């Protein structure tokens, strides 16, 4: 079990981080009852977040061999999972377009998917308290593999309809919410809350994540062209089962937490809403974190809608080539890979989030390429550069959240941010579905890109407030 730093001044945080890493590297041994104290946030800060002064912590030593092994397991498991995840991103919207016709069907699925993610994500904190984060992550990944296998079976027997697709996709989205919230709360359990170590971890993890994403998108696109969107989903169950095995083998310290509260369904429901309230207080109760949330969530919304709705619609309705969606998604994934590599190389020279967020906001403007060109040689590099700037900004802000929120509170804060992101994505997808239904696709794209530009200006303003 970890313990929190009691009444430690903010100025002492850098030395506490260094002491924590000396424990991880074996310079001092931590017993089960005496884990690195920096892993939990100070119990008596005026704010639940560290001040900018703590950013000046010295470079941390390399983690211990055991910690490095667990980091590798997280990276391999995440990469394997991502290779199967892309088939869902491409195939399910294509199933809806092919089987049920309109863009409104795709938008409806995105809304169902997003709302279920928001509802289920808020459960992650309570589940992690009861079962530990690694078990929750591995179990959720296995559950999603089973749900996708069920979707394939339903389609194979000819029973696929909106009545069967929506409930299954709702559950798939809900489990995704638990997966993503838990996956992003594990890094501080492994590495503590050192900003440099977390940026390095997040960048390396995203490089493996998007490398697998590029491979998965190309494989899914090839299978869609050969056997159709339903059978392309067959990549996902074995990939997720293997990923779950890697996640199950991760070993991490436990955050400070009391015993799970006893009680029946009513008590569990009360705990669920208590976790939502705690997450909102952690994010909205701190002035800097409110700007972090704005800069973090708005580009994520654009990126989600771009990949899950605009790419399939653009490929089918404008390019009239559904398999081209694989190339567009591959460019987006390659851009995220490049963004993670840039952050890994330059984070030490450009600390903080302000500069990365500014370039991420400007990168959103490159989505105008969809309105002005149908040429893949033009579209692919524009999409790549847009995703590259977004990924570097997103990973920088993610590291700041992980560094700033105590480990035991991270599932709640992250689930609140995640819920805001997926609810915003759902509402925007619903609006865009209506827009595409009311206007010709080419004209609707101008309105979509104009809306994205307004969001980009908002993020650019937030970046100025994050300047140190």
URWOGI-V253752 format. One record per helix or strand. SS is the DSSP state (A for helix, B for strand). FROM is the first residue (numbers start at 1). TO is the last residue. If there is no record, write none. Layout:
ss=SS from=FROM to=TO
ss=SS from=FROM to=TO
This chain:
ss=A from=10 to=24
ss=A from=37 to=39
ss=A from=52 to=56
ss=A from=65 to=100
ss=A from=103 to=121
ss=A from=124 to=131
ss=A from=133 to=156
ss=A from=162 to=185
ss=A from=187 to=191
ss=A from=195 to=227
ss=A from=229 to=232
ss=A from=234 to=248
ss=A from=265 to=284
ss=A from=287 to=318
ss=A from=324 to=346
ss=A from=354 to=372
ss=A from=376 to=404
ss=A from=407 to=438
ss=A from=441 to=465
